[in-house]
Amino acid sequence: MLNTVKAVREFSPGHCLVRCKHKAVTKVIQDNYIRQLKRMHYFDRLQLETISESDLLPPKIKAQAAKDLKFYPKYSHKNTETDRCTITANLLGCVNDYKINRVYFRNLAREGNIAGLKFWRYPNYSRWDKEKLVFRLIQLEGDSYYKNMSAELCRQDPEFQEIYKRRTAEEKSDARTNDYAWCMRRNYTPDKWNEDYRF
């Protein structure tokens, strides 16, 4: 076993054959080499580590396994850091599932270049939710922020636009909540959470 382990060549990621001017590119290449080393030697190292840490085997075999482990490249250890971004080589702010920096990840997702991911546009509200949302937005239309929000939602969703037009027409023709007969007819109390009688 010792002879086969000696054949394992010590590899340093600093010895890159590719010449690059950009520092991030060289880091990405080095990180890729480290990943390949870990993949190549993972199971061999695991076998030797298990033997060297065993309580059942004799000390001579354990010492031999620990000695053989030293012949493997130092970057092939399972705890070697390889969580860099594959584009920018950043260690921080990396989305682990994709190995991409969070800023690049967001931009790629927005452009639709990541398979299985869709950038958030507008939630798929049910009809009931849209009715309630329209009612609230009409109440808050005195504020220009909510007025612009209503206009944007009407542009994006035809169903929302239809509900909004109907509700605004109803609000203009409907009686106010200070009309006692109107409240009694609908079993509505204005001071109870100030909810709409139609829900």
C-alpha positions in Angstrom: 0.0 0.0 0.0 2.9 2.3 0.8 4.3 2.1 -2.8 1.0 3.1 -4.3 0.6 6.0 -2.0 4.1 7.3 -2.9 3.0 7.4 -6.5 0.5 10.2 -5.6 2.0 13.4 -6.9 2.0 16.4 -4.6 0.0 19.1 -6.4 -0.2 22.7 -5.4 -2.9 24.9 -6.9 -0.3 27.6 -7.3 1.2 25.6 -10.1 -1.5 26.6 -12.7 -0.6 25.9 -16.3 -3.1 28.5 -17.5 -1.7 32.1 -17.5 -4.3 34.7 -16.5 -3.9 38.4 -15.8 -7.0 38.7 -13.8 -6.6 37.7 -10.1 -10.2 36.4 -9.8 -9.7 34.0 -12.8 -6.6 32.4 -11.3 -8.4 32.0 -8.0 -11.3 30.3 -9.7 -8.9 27.9 -11.6 -7.1 27.1 -8.3 -10.4 26.5 -6.6 -11.4 24.1 -9.4 -8.1 22.2 -9.0 -8.7 21.9 -5.3 -12.2 20.5 -6.0 -10.8 17.9 -8.4 -8.2 16.9 -5.9 -10.8 16.4 -3.2 -12.9 14.4 -5.6 -10.0 12.2 -6.7 -8.6 11.3 -3.3 -11.8 11.4 -1.1 -12.5 7.7 -0.8 -8.8 6.7 -0.5 -8.3 9.2 2.3 -11.5 8.2 4.0 -10.4 4.5 4.0 -7.0 5.4 5.5 -8.5 7.8 8.1 -10.9 5.1 9.2 -8.1 2.6 9.6 -5.9 5.1 11.5 -8.7 6.1 13.9 -10.0 2.5 14.5 -10.0 1.1 18.1 -10.1 -2.5 16.9 -7.0 -2.7 14.7 -3.4 -3.2 16.1 -1.3 -0.1 16.6 1.2 -1.1 13.8 -1.5 -1.0 11.1 -2.9 2.3 12.5 0.5 3.9 12.4 1.1 2.7 8.9 -2.2 4.2 7.7 -1.4 7.5 9.4 2.0 7.5 7.7 0.4 6.8 4.3 -2.0 9.7 4.7 0.9 12.1 4.8 1.8 11.2 1.2 -1.5 12.6 -0.1 -1.6 16.2 -1.3 -2.4 18.6 1.5 -5.2 20.3 -0.6 -7.0 17.0 -1.0 -8.2 17.0 2.6 -12.0 17.0 2.9 -11.9 20.2 5.1 -10.1 22.3 2.5 -12.1 25.4 1.7 -13.7 25.2 -1.7 -16.8 27.4 -1.3 -15.6 30.2 -3.5 -17.8 31.7 -6.2 -17.1 30.1 -9.6 -17.3 33.5 -11.4 -15.7 36.0 -9.0 -13.8 33.7 -6.6 -15.3 35.5 -3.6 -15.5 33.6 -0.4 -18.2 35.7 1.3 -21.8 36.1 0.1 -21.8 32.8 -1.9 -25.0 30.9 -2.6 -23.8 27.4 -1.6 -26.2 25.4 -3.8 -25.0 27.1 -6.9 -21.5 28.2 -5.9 -22.2 31.7 -7.2 -21.8 35.1 -5.5 -25.2 36.4 -4.3 -25.1 39.6 -6.5 -24.3 37.6 -9.7 -26.9 35.0 -8.7 -29.6 37.6 -8.4 -28.7 39.1 -11.8 -28.6 35.8 -13.5 -31.9 34.8 -11.9 -33.5 38.0 -13.1 -32.3 37.4 -16.6 -33.6 33.8 -16.5 -30.2 32.2 -17.0 -30.5 29.8 -14.0 -32.5 26.7 -14.8 -35.5 26.1 -12.5 -35.4 29.6 -11.0 -37.8 32.4 -11.8 -37.4 36.0 -10.7 -40.3 37.2 -8.5 -42.7 39.4 -10.5 -46.1 39.4 -9.0 -47.6 36.8 -6.7 -50.4 34.5 -7.9 -53.1 35.9 -5.7 -56.5 34.2 -5.5 -59.6 36.1 -6.5 -60.5 36.5 -2.8 -57.1 38.0 -2.0 -57.3 40.4 -4.9 -60.7 41.6 -3.8 -59.4 42.4 -0.3 -56.2 44.0 -1.7 -58.2 46.3 -4.0 -60.5 47.3 -1.1 -57.5 48.3 1.0 -55.7 50.1 -1.8 -58.9 52.2 -2.5 -59.0 53.2 1.1 -55.4 54.3 1.0 -55.6 56.1 -2.3 -55.0 59.5 -0.6 -51.4 58.5 -0.5 -49.6 58.8 -3.9 -47.5 55.7 -3.0 -50.5 53.4 -2.9 -52.1 55.1 -5.9 -49.0 54.3 -7.9 -49.0 50.8 -6.6 -52.7 50.3 -7.7 -51.8 51.7 -11.2 -48.8 49.3 -11.4 -50.9 46.3 -10.4 -53.6 47.2 -12.9 -51.0 47.3 -15.7 -49.7 43.9 -14.7 -52.9 42.0 -14.0 -56.1 42.3 -16.1 -58.2 40.6 -13.4 -56.9 43.0 -10.8 -57.8 45.9 -13.2 -61.4 44.6 -13.6 -61.9 44.3 -9.9 -60.4 47.7 -9.3 -62.7 49.4 -11.9 -65.8 47.7 -10.4 -64.8 48.6 -6.8 -64.1 52.2 -7.6 -67.5 52.5 -9.3 -69.1 50.9 -6.3 -67.3 53.2 -3.9 -68.6 56.3 -5.7 -72.2 55.2 -5.8 -72.3 53.6 -2.4 -73.3 55.2 0.9 -70.8 56.0 3.6 -70.3 54.0 6.8 -71.8 56.9 8.9 -75.2 56.0 7.4 -76.9 54.1 10.3 -79.6 52.5 8.0 -76.9 51.3 5.6 -74.9 49.8 8.4 -77.9 48.0 9.9 -79.1 46.6 6.6 -75.7 44.9 6.1 -75.2 44.0 9.7 -72.1 46.1 9.7 -70.4 47.9 12.6 -67.8 50.5 11.5 -65.9 50.3 14.8 -65.4 46.5 14.6 -61.9 46.2 13.0 -63.2 48.7 10.3 -63.7 45.8 7.9 -65.6 45.8 4.7 -69.1 44.3 5.0 -68.6 42.3 1.8 -66.1 39.9 3.4 
